Amino acid sequence: MPEIENFQSEFLTFCRSKPADEVYDPGAPRVCALGQFVAGHGYTGGAVGYHTYDLDTGGKIIQGFYPTPIYESIFGGDYTFGALAARIEALQS
């Protein structure tokens, strides 16, 4: 993602900061895990696809790619931040 260095580790830190039992909706752009994460980096909206995102930075749309394993982790089962953090941690081992 542009302007977000170390995407995977920052996303993992974000997931760990959320209550482990908090549920996210992977199909809802503003409340999905990735949508909440990018909102914390100053993006005001956007859309997330299988490998791509379109983010609104206040009038400027940024398009790009994010790692496939992150996508698969987000949609990979139990939709709680605790379970998501565990899936991302497994990617690092």
N, C-alpha and C positions, 0 to 999 in steps of 0.2 A: 504494500500500500504506500502511496506517496506520503512523504513527511512523517511516516511512522517507522522508525528504525527498529530493528529486532522485533518484527511483528509477532512472531510466535511467543517469545518470552513476555512481551508486554501484554498480549492477549491472555496468556496464562495468569499473569499477575492480576489482571482485571477480574478474571473468573474466580480466583481465590479470594478477592476482596468482597465478593458477593456472598450472601448467606448460602451455605451448601445446599439447603433444601429449597432455595428460591427457584421457581420454574420460569423458563423462558419459552417463548413460542417461536420455533424456527421458521414459521411461515409468515410472520408478521414483521415487516421491515423495521418498524420503530421499536419493537419490544423483543426482537430476536437478540441473541447474545452478541452477534456481530454488530447489529444496529446500535445497541446500547454502548458497545465499545467505541465505535467510531464517533458517536455523539459526544463522548468524553474527550475526543480529540478535535472538537470544534466543527464537526460536520453537522449540518442541520437536517439532512434527509438523504434519501438516495434509495437505490435498489440493489439487491444482492442476487446474483445468479449463481450458476454452478461453479464457475471459475472467475467470475468478473464482478465488479461493483461499479456503480455510478453514484458518486457522492456530490452533494450540493454543499459548497463552501460559502454560501451566501451570494449566489448568482453565477458562480463558476462551477461547471460540472467537471469532475475529475473521473476519468475512467481508468481502470487498471485490472490487475489480476492479483489474486491472493492464493496462498498455497492450497492445493487440493486436499492434503491431510487435514487442514483446518476445517474446510467445508465438510468433509466426511465426519469429523469429530462433532461438529455442531448438529448434524442430522443423524448421528450415530446411535440413538437409543434414548435412554432416560434423559429427559429435557430439564435437568436441574444443573445449576452451576457447579455443584460438587462433582457430579458424574462427568460433566464436560471437562472440568479441570483434571480429573483422573485420566480421561482419554487423551488430553493434550500432553500430560506428563508421560504417558506411555509412548508417545511419539518421540520423546527425547531420550528414551533408553535404548 
